Amino acid sequence: MGVGRAEGVRALHPERVRLSDATARFLEHARYERGLSDATITSYRADLAGLERFAAEAGVRDLEDLDLEVLRAWQWAGSESGLAASTLARRSAAARSFTSWAARAGLRETDPGVRLTSPKLGHHLPRVVAQDQMRELLERAAQRAEAGDPKEVRNRAVLELLYASGVRVSELVGLDTGDLDLDRLTMVVTGKGSKQRTVPFGVPALGAVVDYLRTGRPTLLARGDGSAGDALFLGASGRRMSTRAVYELVARALSAFPGGGPRGPHTFRHTAATHLLDGGADLRAVQELLGHASLGTTQIYTHVSVERLKQSYAQAHPRA
């Protein structure tokens, strides 16, 4: 196959290439031009197949539409599903190799993977947003919703419900209208392994959701083709809202506040859990709320609370 194939690909310089076609070409390049081992090719194939599936769910099927936000969302979805840091690092390496090759081969103009970072191996505490910052973030969302734009009304409901319940982004976008009990302030979510659990939410989230059901959702639903069914949260085209859209929404909301670390829906989940424990909630109750199979997974948030306590102590105590 040799160099001639790569030059032929560059000469074609197609404007739109299917993501599946591009990954197939990359695997051929890795095998025949780079001479990588069968084990490495198998690993690349599995990781890129997972990326293809995730991208398709986000509505991305062409290589040109694969951007950094999709890559980051794919990685954080893997993190939320419990993948080890070593696995996430391997997936990052596979994606970067693929997008770098695609740019060099002329299949797209830019390399979206160049800024995709690998998670550091080892134990790291999740990012938590301070309570006053969360309050300000949600107040800003409420102010934007006051004008009546259906998307802003929906966005407010999404943010309120994410923080109020601590659910995973996949659980949020999977909600149907019938999953909510507005009288009891609870909802039934479907988590990992198709396991269902009942999750409570608060009065502010209730108000935001009710406003959305009355004004925002009907308008968005009318824009669709009828395929949304009973989906609770809808996108601009009237279809079920995608995980990618929620990632982008939360990232925009968090970008206005200082602090390092990730800026996706998982940050709301970490923040909700930590604020519950800060307020005296029982650890096992938080475990049930989050849908953790192991109490050890939930205990990470006790470490976050201790770190926050230590920071406050160091700042305030004269003998710290």
For each residue, the residues with C-beta under 8 A, 3 or more apart:
1: 4 5 28 32 33
2: 5 32 33
3: 6 7 33
4: 1 7 8
5: 1 2 8 9 28 29 32 33
6: 3 9 10 29 33 105
7: 3 4 10 11
8: 4 5 11 12
9: 5 6 12 25 105 106 107
10: 6 7 13 105 106
11: 7 8 106
12: 8 9 106
13: 10 106 107
14: 17 107
15: 64
16: 62 63 64
17: 14 21 22 62 63 64 107 108
18: 21 22 61 62 63
19: 22 23 52 55 60 61 62 63 66
20: 23 24 52 61
21: 17 18 24 25
22: 17 18 19 25 26 63 98 102 107
23: 19 20 26 27 48 49 51 52 98
24: 20 21 27 28
25: 9 21 22 28 29 105 107
26: 22 23 29 30 44 48 97 98 101 102
27: 23 24 30 31 41 44 45 48
28: 1 5 24 25 31 32 33
29: 5 6 25 26 32 33 34 101 105
30: 26 27 33 34 36 40 41 44 97
31: 27 28 34 35 36 41
32: 1 2 5 28 29 35
33: 1 2 3 5 6 28 29 30
34: 29 30 31
35: 31 32
36: 30 31 40 41 44
37: 40 41
38: 41 42
39: 42 43
40: 30 36 37 43 44
41: 27 30 31 36 37 38 44 45
42: 38 39 45 46
43: 39 40 46 47 90 94
44: 26 27 30 36 40 41 47 48 94 97 98
45: 27 41 42 48 49
46: 42 43 49 50
47: 43 44 50 51 90 91 94 95
48: 23 26 27 44 45 51 52 94 95 98
49: 23 45 46 52 53
50: 46 47 53 54 74 78 91
51: 23 47 48 54 55 71 74 91 94 95
52: 19 20 23 48 49 55 56
53: 49 50 56 57
54: 50 51 57 58 70 73 74 77
55: 19 51 52 58 60 61 65 66 70 74
56: 52 53 59 60 61
57: 53 54 242 243
58: 54 55 70 73 242 243 244
59: 56 242 244
60: 19 55 56 65 66 70 244
61: 18 19 20 55 56 65
62: 16 17 18 19 65 66
63: 16 17 18 19 22 66 102 107 108
64: 15 16 17 108
65: 55 60 61 62 70
66: 19 55 60 62 63 70 71 99 112
67: 70 71 112
68: 71 72 112 113 115 116
69: 72 73 244 247 248 251
70: 54 55 58 60 65 66 67 73 74 112 244
71: 51 66 67 68 74 75 95 99 112 113 116
72: 68 69 75 76 116 247 264
73: 54 58 69 70 76 77 243 244 247 264
74: 50 51 54 55 70 71 77 78 91 95
75: 71 72 78 79 88 91 92 116 119
76: 72 73 79 80 247 262 264 266
77: 54 73 74 80 81 169 170 243
78: 50 74 75 81 83 87 88 91
79: 75 76 82 83 88 119 266
80: 76 77 168 169 170 266 269
81: 77 78 192
82: 79 192
83: 78 79 87 88 91
84: 87 88
85: 88 89 119 120 121 122
86: 89 90 121
87: 78 83 84 90 91
88: 75 78 79 83 84 85 91 92 118 119
89: 85 86 92 93 118 119 121
90: 43 47 86 87 93 94
91: 47 50 51 74 75 78 83 87 88 94 95
92: 75 88 89 95 96 116 117 118 119
93: 89 90 96 97 118
94: 43 44 47 48 51 90 91 97 98
95: 47 48 51 71 74 91 92 98 99 113 116
96: 92 93 99 100 113 114 116
97: 26 30 44 93 94 100 101
98: 22 23 26 44 48 94 95 101 102 113
99: 66 71 95 96 102 103 111 112 113 114 116
100: 96 97 103 104 111 113 114
101: 26 29 97 98 104 105
102: 22 26 63 98 99 105 107 108 111
103: 99 100 106 107 108 109 110 111
104: 100 101
105: 6 9 10 25 29 101 102
106: 9 10 11 12 13 103
107: 9 13 14 17 22 25 63 102 103
108: 17 63 64 102 103 111
109: 103
110: 103
111: 99 100 102 103 108 114
112: 66 67 68 70 71 99 115 116
113: 68 71 95 96 98 99 100 116
114: 96 99 100 111
115: 68 112
116: 68 71 72 75 92 95 96 99 112 113
117: 92
118: 88 89 92 93
119: 75 79 85 88 89 92 124
120: 85 124
121: 85 86 89
122: 85
123:
124: 119 120
125: 300 303 304 307
126: 261 262 266 267 270 300 301 304
127: 259 260 261 262 267 270 271
128: 267 270 271 274 275 304 308
129: 133 134 137 254 257 259 267 268 271
130: 133 134
131: 134 135 275 278
132: 135 136
133: 129 130 136 137 257
134: 129 130 131 137 138 163 271 275
135: 131 132 138 139
136: 132 133 139 140 257
137: 129 133 134 140 141 159 253 254 256 257
138: 134 135 141 142 156 159 160 163 204
139: 135 136 142 143
140: 136 137 143 144 253 256
141: 137 138 144 145 152 155 156 159 160 253
142: 138 139 145 146 156 208
143: 139 140 146
144: 140 141 147 149 152 155 156
145: 141 142 148 149 152 153 155 156 208 211
146: 142 143
147: 144 152
148: 145 153 215
149: 144 145 152 153
150: 153 154 215 216 217 219 220
151: 154 155 216 220 236
152: 141 144 145 147 149 155 156
153: 145 148 149 150 156 157 211 212 215 216
154: 150 151 157 158 212 216 217 220 233 234 241
155: 141 144 145 151 152 158 159 249
156: 138 141 142 144 145 152 153 159 160 208 211 212
157: 153 154 160 161 205 208 209 211 212 216 233
158: 154 155 161 162 172 233 241 246 249
159: 137 138 141 155 156 162 163 208 249 250 253 268
160: 138 141 156 157 163 164 204 205 208 209
161: 157 158 164 165 167 172 201 205 208 209
162: 158 159 165 166 167 169 172 246 250 265 268 269 272
163: 134 138 159 160 166 205 268 271 272
164: 160 161 201 202 204 205 272
165: 161 162 187 189 199 200 201 205 272 289
166: 162 163 199 268 269 272 273 276 289 290
167: 161 162 171 172 189 199 269 291
168: 80 171 172 191 265 266 269 291
169: 77 80 162 172 173 243 246 247 264 265 266
170: 77 80 173 174 243
171: 167 168 174 175 189 190 191 291
172: 158 161 162 167 168 169 175 189 233 246 265
173: 169 170 233 240 241 242 243 246
174: 170 171 189 190
175: 171 172 179 180 187 189 231 232 233
176: 179 229 230 231 232
177: 180 213 230 231 232
178: 230
179: 175 176 187 188 189 232
180: 175 177 186 187 209 232
181: 184 185 186 187
182: 185 206 209 210
183:
184: 181
185: 181 182 200 201 202 203 206
186: 180 181 198 199 200 201
187: 165 175 179 180 181 198 199 201
188: 179 196 197 198 199
189: 165 167 171 172 174 175 179 196 197 199 291
190: 171 174 194 195 196
191: 168 171 194 195 196 197 291
192: 81 82 195 291 293
193:
194: 190 191
195: 190 191 192 291
196: 188 189 190 191
197: 188 189 191 288 291
198: 186 187 188
199: 165 166 167 186 187 188 189 289
200: 165 185 186 289
201: 161 164 165 185 186 187 205 206
202: 164 185 205 206
203: 185 206 207
204: 138 160 164 207 208
205: 157 160 161 163 164 165 201 202 208 209
206: 182 185 201 202 203 209 210
207: 203 204 210 211
208: 142 145 156 157 159 160 161 204 205 211 212
209: 157 160 161 180 182 205 206 212 213
210: 182 206 207 213 214
211: 145 153 156 157 207 208 214 215 216
212: 153 154 156 157 208 209 215 216 217
213: 177 209 210 216 217
214: 210 211 218
215: 148 150 153 211 212 218 219
216: 150 151 153 154 157 211 212 213 219 220
217: 150 154 212 213 220 221 232 234
218: 214 215 221 222
219: 150 215 216 222 223
220: 150 151 154 216 217 223 224 234 235 236 238
221: 217 218 224 228 234 238
222: 218 219 238
223: 219 220 236 237 238
224: 220 221 227 228 234 237 238 239
225: 238 239
226:
227: 224 239
228: 221 224 231 234 238 239 240
229: 176 240
230: 176 177 178
231: 175 176 177 228 234 239 240 241
232: 175 176 177 179 180 217
233: 154 157 158 172 173 175 240 241 246
234: 154 217 220 221 224 228 231 238 239 240 241
235: 220 238 239 240 241 242 245
236: 151 220 223
237: 223 224
238: 220 221 222 223 224 225 228 234 235
239: 224 225 227 228 231 234 235
240: 173 228 229 231 233 234 235
241: 154 158 173 231 233 234 235 245 246
242: 57 58 59 173 235 245 246
243: 57 58 73 77 169 170 173 246 247
244: 58 59 60 69 70 73 247 248
245: 235 241 242 248 249
246: 158 162 169 172 173 233 241 242 243 249 250 265
247: 69 72 73 76 169 243 244 250 251 264 265
248: 69 244 245 251 252
249: 155 158 159 245 246 252 253
250: 159 162 246 247 253 254 263 264 265 267 268
251: 69 247 248 254 255 263 264
252: 248 249 255
253: 137 140 141 159 249 250 256
254: 129 137 250 251 257 259 263 267
255: 251 252 263
256: 137 140 253
257: 129 133 136 137 254
258:
259: 127 129 254
260: 127
261: 126 127 267
262: 76 126 127 266 267
263: 250 251 254 255 267
264: 72 73 76 169 247 250 251 267
265: 162 168 169 172 246 247 250 268 269
266: 76 79 80 126 168 169 262 269 270
267: 126 127 128 129 250 254 261 262 263 264 270 271
268: 129 159 162 163 166 250 265 271 272
269: 80 162 166 167 168 265 266 272 273 290
270: 126 127 128 266 267 273 274 301 304
271: 127 128 129 134 163 267 268 274 275
272: 162 163 164 165 166 268 269 275 276
273: 166 269 270 276 277 286 289 290 298 301
274: 128 270 271 277 278 301 304 305 308
275: 128 131 134 271 272 278 279
276: 166 272 273 279 281 285 286 289
277: 273 274 280 281 283 286 301 302 304 305
278: 131 274 275 305 308
279: 275 276
280: 277
281: 276 277 285 286
282: 285 286
283: 277 286 287 295 298 299 302
284: 287 288 295
285: 276 281 282 288 289
286: 273 276 277 281 282 283 289 290 298 301
287: 283 284 290 292 295 297 298
288: 197 284 285 291
289: 165 166 199 200 273 276 285 286
290: 166 269 273 286 287 297 298
291: 167 168 171 189 191 192 195 197 288
292: 287 295 297 298
293: 192 297
294: 297 298
295: 283 284 287 292 298 299
296: 299
297: 287 290 292 293 294 300
298: 273 283 286 287 290 292 294 295 301 302
299: 283 295 296 302 303
300: 125 126 297 303 304
301: 126 270 273 274 277 286 298 304 305
302: 277 283 298 299 305 306
303: 125 299 300 306 307
304: 125 126 128 270 274 277 300 301 307 308
305: 274 277 278 301 302 308 309
306: 302 303 309 310
307: 125 303 304 310 311
308: 128 274 278 304 305 311 312
309: 305 306 312 313
310: 306 307 313 314
311: 307 308 314 315
312: 308 309 315 316
313: 309 310 316 317 320
314: 310 311 317 320
315: 311 312 320
316: 312 313 320
317: 313 314 320
318:
319:
320: 313 314 315 316 317
